[in-house]
Amino acid sequence: MRFPLLTFAAIAAAGAAVGWWITAPDPLTAADLDGITGDATRGEALFVQAGCASCHIGPDSDSGLLSGGQAFQTAFGTFYAPNISPGSEGTGDWTEAQLVSALMRGVGPGGYHLYPALPYTSYENADPQDVADIAAHLATLPVSDQPSQPHELSFPFNIRRTLGAWKFLYADRGWVLDAPATPEIERGRYLAEALFHCGQCHTPRTALGGMDRERWLQGGPNPNGRGDIPGIAPNQLDWSDKDVAAYLKTGLTPDYDSAGGHMAAVVRNLSTLPDKDIDAIVAYLRAIPETAQE
């Protein structure tokens, strides 16, 4: 009887070790960022395009400070956008490399997992130079001394270590559109899948909150519980290319309705792009593979 118990104990210990390894944070290393230095001037436009202020600006939007505090209610609890201004209550004590690692790997400076309310499963596909430029620009912005509000999450989602298993399932998945047919579509893929992280809102979620990549951009329930987010895959978007481009630039639909909610902020960010980038996003939306539309 003793042998089976010892065997069971050994198997349990091995399973625990594997689980601990799988759930360990995996930050970027110095080698990953070798030779990369952020350019704050270039990062200004990228900061807008990545939509950082849309979530992290304080509830008093007139202040313009990245003091955090916006609430995002989900099935797992309520997430509060943190202060990311370059002060002691925000990211002022973080190095540029730590900021890049947070955005691309979802790992904080102390080696802890960050919650995927930060869309690092999209930013992980971004060019590290672009992300470093964003981090450099962030360091030039006004400071807020508003402490970040802790998330209000139910068990076991309040245990950060469990995010390692979540990342094992949903992070580091690469591109949805593997082989863009043209440089224009490739540029649109970069903007839509990485920098603008369109899939984070327009793609349905699994029971564990990961993007269901088999239903890419098919729309779904608003994670905040108010209505639905429309699908924008080719089988759901019957507007002309011209109409889609006009909406992305102005927020106006062909019926002269206008974008509202968070999409209004997205349109403001999109409007900073040159026309060729808007056209590239439209080309990408038309090129999404059929298997992602079923």
BAFI-3210 file (N, C-alpha, C; in Angstrom, 3 decimals, decimal comma, padded with zeros to 6 digits):
// residues 294
n [1|2|3|4|5|6|7|8|9|10|11|12|13|14|15|16|17|18|19|20|21|22|23|24|25|26|27|28|29|30|31|32|33|34|35|36|37|38|39|40|41|42|43|44|45|46|47|48|49|50|51|52|53|54|55|56|57|58|59|60|61|62|63|64|65|66|67|68|69|70|71|72|73|74|75|76|77|78|79|80|81|82|83|84|85|86|87|88|89|90|91|92|93|94|95|96|97|98|99|100|101|102|103|104|105|106|107|108|109|110|111|112|113|114|115|116|117|118|119|120|121|122|123|124|125|126|127|128|129|130|131|132|133|134|135|136|137|138|139|140|141|142|143|144|145|146|147|148|149|150|151|152|153|154|155|156|157|158|159|160|161|162|163|164|165|166|167|168|169|170|171|172|173|174|175|176|177|178|179|180|181|182|183|184|185|186|187|188|189|190|191|192|193|194|195|196|197|198|199|200|201|202|203|204|205|206|207|208|209|210|211|212|213|214|215|216|217|218|219|220|221|222|223|224|225|226|227|228|229|230|231|232|233|234|235|236|237|238|239|240|241|242|243|244|245|246|247|248|249|250|251|252|253|254|255|256|257|258|259|260|261|262|263|264|265|266|267|268|269|270|271|272|273|274|275|276|277|278|279|280|281|282|283|284|285|286|287|288|289|290|291|292|293|294]
n.u [000,828|002,042|003,727|002,016|001,062|003,379|004,002|001,801|002,212|004,601|003,796|001,922|003,596|005,233|003,306|002,543|004,925|005,161|002,859|003,544|005,682|004,430|002,742|004,440|005,597|006,700|008,735|010,007|013,415|016,658|018,097|016,083|015,428|017,684|019,629|017,460|016,038|013,771|011,949|010,684|009,409|008,551|006,960|004,710|002,564|002,104|001,305|-001,230|-002,479|-002,419|-004,310|-004,022|-004,738|-007,487|-008,477|-007,043|-007,171|-008,330|-011,569|-012,545|-012,406|-011,591|-009,265|-007,154|-005,187|-003,392|-004,551|-006,016|-008,722|-011,105|-013,848|-014,314|-016,603|-016,948|-017,588|-015,917|-015,456|-014,784|-012,655|-010,265|-008,878|-005,450|-003,383|-001,180|000,532|003,695|004,661|005,273|003,044|002,231|003,765|006,272|008,534|009,258|011,375|012,147|012,346|010,898|008,340|007,864|007,905|005,681|003,607|003,868|004,146|002,603|003,605|004,497|006,863|007,783|007,818|005,308|002,135|000,121|-003,275|-005,362|-007,050|-005,543|-004,559|-002,458|-002,288|-002,717|-000,886|001,443|002,100|003,098|005,688|008,637|010,158|008,274|006,692|008,548|008,933|006,420|006,494|008,581|007,425|005,319|006,674|007,050|004,749|002,230|002,217|000,230|-000,910|-002,736|-003,667|-003,701|-006,688|-007,617|-008,423|-011,646|-012,232|-013,554|-012,917|-011,386|-010,066|-008,841|-006,340|-003,265|-001,332|-002,692|-003,056|-000,958|-001,610|-003,770|-002,507|-001,015|-002,945|-003,992|-002,198|000,603|-000,053|000,342|-000,330|-003,688|-004,399|-002,393|-000,787|-000,579|-001,699|-000,753|001,451|-000,107|-002,299|-000,841|000,098|-002,377|-003,140|-001,241|-001,983|-004,685|-004,723|-002,672|-001,647|-004,035|-005,636|-008,191|-009,581|-009,954|-012,319|-014,172|-014,252|-015,717|-015,698|-014,235|-015,336|-013,457|-012,592|-010,795|-009,917|-011,924|-010,565|-011,405|-013,715|-013,180|-013,460|-016,240|-018,020|-020,037|-021,342|-021,234|-018,553|-018,930|-021,556|-023,579|-025,529|-024,593|-021,507|-020,775|-020,179|-017,419|-016,377|-015,951|-018,333|-020,262|-020,162|-021,517|-021,067|-019,723|-016,259|-015,509|-017,428|-016,780|-014,198|-014,794|-016,301|-014,373|-012,750|-014,410|-016,502|-019,085|-021,853|-023,116|-025,809|-025,856|-025,746|-023,908|-020,760|-020,640|-020,079|-017,199|-016,268|-016,319|-014,070|-012,159|-012,458|-011,600|-008,910|-008,235|-008,620|-006,305|-004,619|-002,916|-004,547|-003,779|-003,245|-005,738|-007,038|-005,558|-006,381|-009,060|-008,628|-007,474|-009,665|-011,325|-009,919|-009,917|-009,692|-011,910|-012,390|-012,351|-014,745|-016,903]
n.v [-001,208|001,098|001,718|002,538|004,917|006,454|006,636|008,057|010,446|011,277|011,681|013,704|015,713|016,122|017,012|019,394|020,795|021,076|022,600|024,911|025,771|026,257|028,371|030,424|033,825|035,342|037,463|039,918|039,740|041,288|040,728|040,460|043,057|044,212|046,807|048,461|051,560|053,838|056,322|059,268|061,288|060,048|058,208|059,573|059,717|056,979|056,309|057,460|055,973|053,407|053,619|054,224|056,334|056,228|054,329|054,814|057,458|059,720|059,555|062,159|063,520|065,944|066,605|065,314|063,721|060,689|059,152|056,950|054,831|054,392|052,158|048,744|046,456|042,983|039,450|038,311|040,041|043,438|045,487|048,064|050,688|051,363|053,992|055,293|057,333|059,137|059,110|058,524|057,139|055,946|054,863|055,830|054,813|052,710|051,072|051,704|049,287|047,625|048,659|048,038|045,253|044,851|045,697|043,964|041,382|041,208|041,357|042,660|044,997|043,782|041,143|040,000|038,764|040,623|041,600|040,585|042,645|044,700|044,860|042,903|040,557|041,333|043,449|041,994|041,248|043,487|045,667|045,657|048,026|050,009|049,792|050,475|053,131|054,166|053,838|055,607|058,062|058,118|058,658|061,362|062,683|064,492|064,206|062,313|062,125|060,343|057,433|054,082|052,204|049,220|046,122|044,508|041,426|038,112|034,955|032,269|034,247|036,417|035,654|036,153|034,409|032,429|033,467|032,701|030,172|030,933|032,532|030,539|029,308|031,374|033,414|034,524|033,628|034,377|035,704|036,132|036,287|034,651|034,792|037,474|038,744|040,962|043,855|045,981|044,751|043,460|045,635|046,604|044,440|044,618|047,034|046,518|044,014|044,224|046,996|048,648|046,777|045,554|043,145|042,703|043,841|043,274|040,545|037,458|036,062|033,334|031,033|031,455|033,956|034,474|035,563|034,239|032,914|031,463|032,619|035,138|038,604|038,527|039,771|040,264|039,890|042,908|043,325|044,899|044,594|046,064|045,946|044,826|044,249|044,998|042,687|042,730|041,307|040,070|038,691|039,979|042,664|044,692|047,073|049,359|049,583|052,245|053,341|052,040|053,038|055,751|055,693|054,852|057,067|059,231|058,418|058,321|056,534|054,924|055,551|057,885|057,749|057,827|056,934|055,678|055,501|053,625|053,322|055,793|057,050|055,399|056,020|058,668|058,230|056,698|058,601|060,012|058,703|058,383|058,432|056,196|054,263|053,878|052,798|050,469|049,089|048,620|046,939|044,777|043,947|042,944|040,728|038,749|035,351|032,728|030,637|031,875|033,077|031,474]
n.w [000,000|000,643|-001,489|-003,709|-002,548|-002,309|-005,000|-005,946|-004,526|-005,688|-008,342|-007,940|-006,954|-009,179|-010,989|-009,729|-009,948|-012,728|-013,176|-011,740|-013,260|-015,741|-015,067|-014,457|-014,664|-017,739|-018,627|-021,003|-021,995|-021,536|-023,814|-025,691|-026,197|-027,127|-028,369|-028,816|-028,375|-027,052|-028,894|-028,138|-029,590|-031,980|-030,728|-029,887|-031,791|-032,046|-029,497|-029,385|-031,418|-030,352|-028,453|-025,731|-023,944|-024,072|-022,301|-019,955|-019,193|-016,708|-014,997|-014,963|-017,723|-018,720|-017,514|-018,710|-017,664|-017,137|-015,038|-014,428|-013,205|-014,589|-014,753|-015,582|-016,055|-015,782|-016,340|-014,527|-012,526|-011,489|-013,256|-012,818|-014,537|-014,222|-012,827|-015,097|-015,438|-015,502|-012,764|-009,203|-008,318|-010,572|-013,436|-013,064|-011,767|-013,294|-015,628|-019,102|-020,461|-018,745|-019,047|-021,736|-021,561|-019,951|-021,650|-023,831|-022,835|-020,596|-017,983|-014,891|-013,305|-010,952|-011,566|-011,715|-012,902|-015,163|-015,545|-018,308|-019,080|-019,861|-023,124|-023,886|-025,316|-027,860|-028,287|-028,141|-030,672|-031,791|-033,113|-031,280|-031,237|-031,812|-029,514|-027,552|-028,278|-027,658|-024,877|-024,285|-024,990|-023,165|-020,813|-020,940|-020,295|-018,323|-014,715|-012,457|-009,120|-008,219|-006,577|-007,899|-008,293|-006,652|-008,328|-008,323|-007,935|-008,233|-006,538|-008,324|-009,651|-008,600|-007,925|-009,007|-010,018|-011,358|-013,835|-015,385|-016,375|-017,915|-019,832|-021,039|-022,525|-024,143|-024,849|-026,887|-029,509|-032,080|-035,410|-036,642|-039,340|-041,281|-043,655|-045,270|-048,400|-049,743|-049,387|-048,468|-047,162|-045,198|-043,715|-042,832|-041,264|-039,214|-038,001|-037,270|-035,895|-034,021|-033,115|-032,945|-031,804|-032,533|-032,342|-029,632|-028,747|-030,785|-031,182|-030,198|-026,851|-025,009|-022,419|-020,473|-020,968|-023,025|-026,362|-028,907|-031,424|-033,598|-034,318|-035,325|-035,107|-035,163|-033,549|-030,537|-027,129|-025,238|-023,073|-020,859|-020,396|-021,620|-024,181|-027,524|-029,275|-032,570|-035,306|-037,556|-039,583|-042,993|-043,776|-042,356|-042,685|-044,800|-046,028|-048,489|-049,511|-049,482|-047,745|-045,347|-044,905|-044,616|-042,271|-040,417|-040,392|-039,754|-038,121|-038,990|-040,220|-043,256|-043,123|-041,818|-039,090|-035,985|-034,475|-031,158|-027,540|-026,536|-029,084|-030,244|-029,216|-030,348|-033,054|-033,023|-032,550|-034,807|-036,764|-036,860|-038,507|-041,676|-044,929|-046,424|-044,512|-043,355|-045,574|-045,738|-043,450|-044,137|-046,339|-045,021|-043,396|-045,367|-046,087|-044,193|-043,250|-044,427|-042,636|-040,205|-040,070|-039,689]
ca.u [000,000|002,910|004,266|001,086|000,993|004,592|003,867|000,831|002,854|005,586|003,048|001,349|004,686|005,633|002,240|002,635|006,103|004,810|001,917|004,285|006,469|003,522|002,133|005,470|005,679|007,738|008,987|011,037|014,761|017,495|018,463|014,929|015,364|019,040|019,745|016,218|015,862|012,545|011,959|009,466|008,735|007,837|005,994|003,503|001,490|001,836|000,564|-002,629|-002,989|-002,586|-005,494|-003,677|-005,496|-008,916|-008,805|-006,315|-007,467|-009,190|-012,998|-012,660|-011,627|-011,063|-007,938|-006,158|-004,176|-003,534|-004,667|-006,772|-009,982|-012,258|-014,257|-014,706|-017,302|-016,898|-018,088|-014,922|-015,365|-014,591|-011,284|-010,097|-007,663|-004,505|-002,621|000,053|001,316|005,095|004,958|005,479|001,808|002,000|004,873|007,478|009,677|009,503|012,295|011,536|012,260|009,801|007,093|007,711|007,575|004,294|002,702|003,984|004,113|001,688|004,368|004,885|008,275|008,149|007,704|003,951|001,255|-000,882|-004,534|-005,509|-007,781|-004,501|-004,609|-001,122|-002,372|-002,624|000,371|002,582|002,437|003,628|007,138|009,176|010,593|007,073|006,274|009,542|008,645|005,254|006,968|009,371|006,488|004,585|007,523|007,060|003,407|002,030|002,138|-000,906|-000,597|-003,896|-003,320|-004,510|-007,720|-007,476|-009,509|-012,593|-012,390|-013,956|-011,990|-009,929|-009,506|-008,055|-004,996|-002,560|-000,547|-003,524|-002,963|000,030|-002,343|-004,574|-001,596|-000,648|-004,039|-004,443|-001,147|001,633|-000,747|000,699|-001,330|-004,854|-004,175|-000,995|-000,012|-001,234|-001,384|-000,110|001,987|-001,192|-003,016|000,077|000,049|-003,680|-003,090|-000,467|-002,779|-005,924|-004,505|-001,689|-001,640|-005,387|-006,230|-009,622|-010,165|-010,251|-013,726|-015,044|-014,199|-016,351|-014,811|-014,507|-015,806|-012,363|-012,282|-009,853|-010,531|-012,218|-009,972|-012,158|-014,823|-012,466|-014,194|-017,650|-018,853|-020,513|-021,835|-020,342|-018,082|-019,482|-022,941|-024,544|-025,703|-023,658|-020,504|-021,061|-019,148|-016,874|-015,799|-016,544|-019,691|-021,181|-020,002|-021,907|-020,800|-018,667|-014,950|-015,542|-018,222|-016,002|-013,115|-015,381|-016,672|-013,158|-012,169|-015,343|-017,486|-020,415|-022,261|-023,789|-027,136|-025,616|-025,660|-022,526|-020,164|-020,817|-019,352|-015,751|-015,916|-016,092|-012,656|-011,375|-012,502|-010,711|-007,545|-008,081|-008,604|-004,933|-003,872|-003,010|-005,559|-003,270|-003,377|-007,172|-007,299|-004,925|-007,271|-010,201|-008,155|-007,332|-010,990|-011,854|-009,050|-009,982|-009,971|-013,260|-012,501|-012,561|-016,052|-017,961]
ca.v [000,000|002,259|002,056|003,393|006,253|007,167|006,924|009,153|011,663|011,701|012,214|014,986|016,688|016,436|017,838|020,729|021,456|021,469|023,702|026,097|026,210|026,803|029,624|031,418|034,970|035,229|038,821|040,104|039,811|042,351|040,324|040,722|044,489|044,664|047,808|049,229|052,715|054,507|057,668|059,874|062,054|059,083|057,508|060,374|059,250|055,577|056,317|057,728|054,872|052,248|053,853|054,185|057,307|055,903|053,585|055,226|058,831|059,716|059,783|063,579|063,506|067,272|066,754|064,789|062,954|059,240|058,808|055,717|054,907|053,908|050,816|047,821|045,356|041,751|038,272|037,906|041,113|044,779|045,951|049,508|051,093|051,952|055,202|054,981|058,556|058,876|059,505|057,415|056,362|055,316|054,080|056,648|054,046|051,607|051,339|051,572|047,852|047,069|049,075|047,237|043,905|044,878|045,830|042,853|040,081|041,219|041,098|043,885|045,092|042,872|039,769|039,507|038,803|041,672|041,073|040,857|043,866|045,295|043,953|042,474|039,484|041,996|044,202|041,083|041,174|044,776|045,815|046,146|049,411|050,836|049,772|051,275|054,533|054,517|053,965|056,836|059,189|058,091|059,263|062,820|063,199|065,020|063,252|062,316|061,466|059,542|056,005|053,164|051,517|047,762|045,423|043,792|040,179|036,959|033,821|032,341|035,206|037,400|035,095|036,499|033,291|031,653|034,057|031,961|029,139|031,644|032,902|029,314|029,033|032,458|034,349|034,054|032,844|034,855|036,428|035,406|036,213|034,201|035,138|038,542|038,616|042,175|044,720|046,793|043,921|043,238|046,849|046,612|043,428|045,156|048,042|045,969|042,913|044,564|048,326|049,075|045,634|045,517|041,884|042,691|044,174|042,770|039,087|036,809|035,519|032,011|031,054|031,935|035,340|034,630|035,794|033,037|033,247|030,792|033,528|036,405|039,826|038,203|040,517|039,519|040,717|043,909|042,818|045,730|044,207|046,994|045,735|043,976|044,868|044,406|041,989|043,518|040,380|040,287|038,177|040,782|044,081|044,809|048,420|049,457|049,964|053,695|053,600|051,587|054,010|056,997|055,471|054,814|058,413|060,253|057,876|058,391|055,378|055,310|056,074|059,128|057,534|058,108|056,030|056,085|054,722|053,546|053,412|057,203|057,310|054,674|056,803|059,825|057,741|056,309|059,790|060,545|057,926|058,803|057,700|054,895|053,305|053,561|051,881|049,189|048,415|048,139|045,795|043,669|043,458|042,158|039,567|037,775|034,026|032,201|029,790|032,719|033,706|030,487]
ca.w [000,000|000,752|-002,806|-004,456|-001,949|-002,712|-006,426|-006,063|-004,038|-006,690|-009,485|-007,521|-006,884|-010,554|-011,566|-009,138|-010,517|-014,093|-013,061|-011,305|-014,415|-016,751|-014,614|-014,138|-015,576|-018,766|-019,117|-022,010|-021,463|-022,100|-025,173|-026,558|-026,480|-027,418|-029,425|-028,963|-027,497|-027,421|-029,468|-027,614|-030,641|-032,807|-029,892|-029,639|-032,672|-031,744|-028,237|-029,748|-032,217|-029,481|-027,634|-024,306|-023,167|-024,100|-021,090|-018,752|-018,791|-015,535|-015,244|-015,317|-018,968|-019,021|-016,923|-019,633|-016,950|-017,213|-013,623|-014,287|-012,476|-015,341|-014,340|-016,647|-015,397|-016,552|-015,619|-013,540|-011,555|-012,038|-013,422|-012,821|-015,242|-013,276|-013,132|-015,847|-015,627|-015,134|-011,394|-008,274|-008,225|-011,862|-014,004|-012,988|-011,287|-014,223|-016,730|-020,423|-020,751|-017,952|-019,693|-022,953|-021,135|-019,474|-022,783|-024,776|-022,165|-019,463|-016,758|-014,219|-012,952|-009,873|-012,024|-011,482|-014,062|-015,310|-016,062|-019,749|-019,397|-020,701|-024,290|-024,292|-026,305|-029,167|-028,359|-028,278|-032,097|-032,235|-033,249|-030,005|-031,370|-031,663|-028,110|-026,822|-028,587|-026,844|-023,495|-024,187|-024,996|-021,899|-019,783|-021,081|-020,036|-016,964|-013,607|-011,544|-007,849|-007,839|-006,481|-008,681|-007,521|-006,812|-008,995|-007,465|-008,667|-007,448|-006,485|-008,139|-010,607|-007,864|-007,718|-010,240|-010,538|-012,278|-015,168|-016,156|-017,106|-018,922|-020,912|-021,740|-023,460|-025,007|-025,247|-027,820|-030,536|-033,412|-036,201|-037,135|-040,784|-041,303|-044,848|-046,035|-049,827|-050,253|-048,334|-047,906|-046,194|-044,070|-042,900|-042,173|-040,207|-038,096|-037,312|-036,717|-034,957|-032,987|-032,519|-032,591|-031,084|-032,837|-031,907|-028,208|-028,560|-031,848|-031,256|-029,037|-025,824|-024,464|-021,035|-019,637|-021,303|-024,123|-027,665|-029,685|-032,711|-034,659|-034,679|-035,333|-035,481|-035,370|-032,614|-029,375|-026,026|-024,669|-021,782|-019,789|-020,174|-022,218|-025,607|-028,254|-030,144|-033,886|-036,060|-038,674|-040,558|-044,315|-043,907|-041,558|-043,014|-046,200|-046,542|-049,487|-048,962|-049,256|-046,542|-044,184|-044,700|-044,109|-040,875|-039,607|-040,314|-039,253|-037,201|-039,583|-040,997|-044,502|-042,787|-041,073|-037,655|-035,583|-033,485|-029,767|-026,548|-026,701|-030,491|-030,565|-028,913|-031,342|-034,289|-032,834|-032,727|-036,204|-037,623|-036,930|-039,483|-043,082|-045,688|-046,878|-043,419|-043,282|-046,690|-045,401|-042,494|-044,916|-047,116|-044,077|-043,016|-046,486|-046,332|-043,094|-043,813|-044,294|-041,450|-039,035|-040,164|-039,515]
c.u [000,862|003,427|003,305|000,992|002,211|004,537|002,924|001,455|003,856|004,895|002,466|002,422|005,144|004,591|002,286|003,812|005,833|003,849|002,593|005,103|005,577|003,005|003,152|005,435|006,861|008,013|009,978|012,400|015,513|017,881|017,329|014,894|016,738|019,046|018,512|016,169|014,655|012,765|010,641|008,698|007,929|006,731|004,714|002,334|001,115|001,039|-000,924|-003,220|-003,217|-003,747|-005,239|-004,551|-006,974|-009,348|-008,219|-006,512|-008,455|-010,655|-013,320|-011,804|-011,057|-009,641|-006,844|-005,080|-004,458|-003,600|-005,448|-008,111|-011,207|-012,549|-014,716|-015,286|-017,325|-017,500|-017,151|-014,792|-015,147|-013,109|-011,276|-008,786|-006,716|-003,957|-001,358|000,851|002,719|005,481|005,051|004,225|001,486|003,187|006,208|008,716|010,007|010,551|011,538|011,355|011,117|008,443|006,832|007,301|006,134|003,320|002,716|003,878|003,131|002,370|004,816|006,325|008,711|008,043|006,335|003,129|000,346|-002,137|-004,721|-006,565|-006,836|-004,331|-003,240|-001,163|-002,482|-001,277|001,583|003,005|003,032|005,154|007,679|009,664|009,411|006,655|007,252|009,312|007,433|005,672|007,759|008,463|005,725|005,367|007,542|005,745|003,256|001,820|000,832|-000,502|-001,770|-003,510|-004,241|-005,502|-007,592|-008,683|-010,396|-012,983|-012,767|-012,871|-012,345|-009,260|-008,685|-006,653|-004,214|-001,800|-001,357|-003,475|-001,895|-000,621|-003,187|-003,692|-001,164|-001,685|-004,203|-003,363|-000,187|001,039|-000,392|-000,453|-002,522|-004,739|-002,705|-000,181|-000,740|-000,751|-000,633|000,496|000,898|-001,963|-002,139|000,096|-001,283|-003,750|-002,358|-001,301|-003,976|-005,684|-003,585|-001,972|-003,029|-006,169|-007,744|-010,298|-010,563|-011,714|-014,637|-015,023|-014,869|-015,307|-015,213|-014,994|-014,738|-011,898|-011,240|-010,586|-010,723|-011,779|-010,656|-013,360|-014,305|-013,332|-015,664|-018,581|-019,300|-020,992|-020,784|-019,871|-018,551|-020,970|-023,985|-024,582|-024,651|-022,671|-020,633|-019,877|-018,695|-016,124|-016,540|-017,981|-020,722|-021,157|-020,283|-021,775|-019,747|-017,352|-014,919|-016,298|-017,466|-014,897|-013,655|-015,767|-015,441|-012,552|-013,084|-016,313|-018,899|-020,690|-022,894|-025,184|-027,061|-025,860|-024,204|-022,068|-020,370|-019,996|-017,856|-015,346|-015,677|-014,632|-011,759|-011,321|-011,608|-009,263|-007,271|-007,948|-007,228|-004,099|-003,942|-004,015|-005,062|-003,366|-004,841|-007,525|-006,705|-005,786|-008,489|-009,801|-007,978|-008,689|-011,608|-011,103|-009,100|-010,384|-011,380|-013,414|-012,736|-013,934|-017,193|-018,416]
c.v [001,257|002,707|002,915|004,804|007,088|007,545|008,091|010,476|012,201|012,310|013,582|016,071|017,106|017,319|019,257|021,504|021,935|022,657|025,005|026,671|026,867|028,179|030,706|032,586|034,840|036,617|038,826|040,212|040,986|042,019|040,593|042,176|045,072|045,649|048,663|050,334|053,500|055,927|058,335|060,643|061,133|058,393|058,272|059,885|057,812|055,443|056,539|056,521|053,617|052,432|053,905|055,123|056,951|055,168|054,211|056,678|058,792|059,958|061,244|063,798|064,868|067,442|066,311|063,953|061,462|058,655|057,538|055,936|054,476|052,464|050,006|046,572|044,140|040,619|037,838|038,917|042,435|045,129|047,473|049,844|051,762|053,291|054,777|056,251|058,338|059,420|058,291|056,559|055,630|054,496|054,821|055,892|052,863|052,015|051,198|050,096|047,199|047,453|048,255|045,812|043,820|044,882|044,604|041,473|040,043|040,875|042,430|043,853|044,155|041,411|039,169|039,638|040,029|041,066|041,467|041,900|044,805|044,380|043,493|041,290|040,036|042,706|043,287|040,924|042,472|044,716|046,344|047,591|050,362|050,928|050,577|052,768|055,023|054,742|055,256|058,062|059,266|058,795|060,779|063,470|063,690|063,919|063,430|061,593|060,643|058,070|055,164|052,443|050,010|047,166|044,725|042,503|039,046|035,883|032,866|033,396|036,299|036,896|035,270|035,307|032,464|032,216|033,372|030,862|029,774|032,032|031,677|028,978|030,115|033,443|033,685|033,169|033,291|035,569|035,526|035,219|035,900|034,760|036,213|038,557|039,810|042,965|045,590|045,999|043,646|044,446|046,932|045,602|043,958|046,154|047,417|044,903|043,294|045,933|048,783|047,983|045,515|044,255|041,865|043,028|043,448|041,251|038,484|036,215|034,098|032,150|031,583|033,337|035,538|034,907|034,468|033,286|032,532|031,629|034,975|037,541|039,574|038,949|039,661|040,455|041,722|043,411|043,655|045,489|045,098|046,763|044,817|044,818|044,217|043,645|042,851|042,625|040,540|039,799|038,985|042,259|044,271|046,231|048,334|049,815|051,448|054,026|053,182|052,587|055,307|056,853|055,495|056,197|059,415|059,742|057,896|057,152|055,843|055,886|057,344|058,984|057,779|057,132|056,586|055,225|054,753|053,665|054,855|057,574|056,608|055,457|058,036|059,408|057,375|057,517|060,421|059,809|058,567|057,924|056,319|053,842|052,918|052,554|050,505|048,404|047,850|046,898|044,571|043,089|042,607|040,846|038,530|036,417|033,518|031,382|030,589|033,359|032,733|030,411]
c.w [000,000|-000,616|-003,626|-003,887|-002,333|-004,187|-006,653|-005,633|-005,061|-007,908|-009,156|-007,475|-008,273|-011,224|-011,039|-009,724|-011,935|-014,074|-012,668|-012,456|-015,463|-016,354|-014,284|-015,125|-016,528|-019,348|-020,272|-021,331|-022,093|-023,536|-026,157|-027,020|-026,802|-028,594|-029,628|-027,916|-027,969|-027,926|-029,089|-028,679|-031,545|-032,004|-029,654|-030,484|-032,346|-030,454|-028,499|-030,459|-031,375|-028,507|-026,146|-023,473|-023,090|-022,841|-019,832|-018,358|-017,628|-015,886|-015,539|-016,558|-019,321|-018,495|-017,883|-018,975|-017,054|-015,804|-013,386|-013,603|-013,254|-014,953|-015,547|-015,988|-016,321|-015,722|-014,503|-012,397|-012,258|-012,067|-013,430|-013,527|-014,259|-013,746|-013,882|-016,152|-015,072|-013,754|-010,492|-008,105|-009,530|-012,299|-013,916|-012,548|-012,201|-015,242|-018,046|-020,782|-019,983|-018,541|-020,951|-022,591|-020,640|-020,646|-023,690|-024,129|-020,994|-018,153|-016,168|-013,764|-011,834|-010,276|-011,784|-012,766|-014,006|-015,923|-017,523|-020,081|-020,156|-021,906|-024,786|-025,255|-027,720|-029,308|-028,512|-029,737|-032,632|-032,374|-031,912|-030,075|-031,215|-030,203|-027,253|-027,072|-027,788|-025,396|-023,298|-024,177|-023,676|-020,797|-019,850|-020,656|-018,595|-015,931|-012,847|-010,269|-007,331|-007,740|-007,368|-007,772|-007,717|-007,540|-007,958|-008,188|-007,725|-007,485|-007,615|-009,013|-009,916|-007,535|-009,019|-010,837|-011,540|-013,697|-016,021|-016,975|-018,204|-020,112|-021,715|-022,808|-024,522|-025,455|-026,232|-028,910|-031,951|-034,098|-036,523|-038,646|-041,005|-042,467|-045,654|-047,475|-050,387|-049,103|-047,693|-046,855|-044,975|-043,144|-042,143|-041,053|-038,985|-037,286|-036,595|-035,656|-033,804|-032,386|-032,077|-031,864|-031,272|-032,301|-030,445|-027,919|-029,551|-032,009|-030,020|-028,101|-025,441|-023,024|-020,083|-020,026|-022,370|-025,423|-028,390|-031,121|-033,881|-035,101|-034,703|-035,900|-035,777|-034,417|-031,446|-028,290|-025,569|-023,309|-020,605|-019,575|-020,803|-023,732|-026,199|-029,047|-031,509|-034,456|-037,224|-039,657|-041,888|-044,451|-043,131|-041,938|-044,499|-046,752|-047,647|-048,805|-048,628|-047,983|-045,280|-043,877|-044,118|-042,643|-039,968|-039,418|-039,611|-038,195|-037,742|-040,417|-042,303|-044,275|-041,936|-039,572|-037,271|-034,517|-032,080|-028,833|-026,781|-028,168|-030,904|-030,308|-029,925|-032,649|-034,176|-033,042|-034,182|-037,123|-037,727|-037,974|-040,869|-043,822|-046,103|-045,778|-043,209|-044,370|-046,412|-044,410|-043,220|-045,719|-046,227|-043,704|-044,113|-046,667|-045,211|-043,634|-043,511|-043,025|-040,185|-039,041|-039,854|-038,066]
res [m|r|f|p|l|l|t|f|a|a|i|a|a|a|g|a|a|v|g|w|w|i|t|a|p|d|p|l|t|a|a|d|l|d|g|i|t|g|d|a|t|r|g|e|a|l|f|v|q|a|g|c|a|s|c|h|i|g|p|d|s|d|s|g|l|l|s|g|g|q|a|f|q|t|a|f|g|t|f|y|a|p|n|i|s|p|g|s|e|g|t|g|d|w|t|e|a|q|l|v|s|a|l|m|r|g|v|g|p|g|g|y|h|l|y|p|a|l|p|y|t|s|y|e|n|a|d|p|q|d|v|a|d|i|a|a|h|l|a|t|l|p|v|s|d|q|p|s|q|p|h|e|l|s|f|p|f|n|i|r|r|t|l|g|a|w|k|f|l|y|a|d|r|g|w|v|l|d|a|p|a|t|p|e|i|e|r|g|r|y|l|a|e|a|l|f|h|c|g|q|c|h|t|p|r|t|a|l|g|g|m|d|r|e|r|w|l|q|g|g|p|n|p|n|g|r|g|d|i|p|g|i|a|p|n|q|l|d|w|s|d|k|d|v|a|a|y|l|k|t|g|l|t|p|d|y|d|s|a|g|g|h|m|a|a|v|v|r|n|l|s|t|l|p|d|k|d|i|d|a|i|v|a|y|l|r|a|i|p|e|t|a|q|e]
***
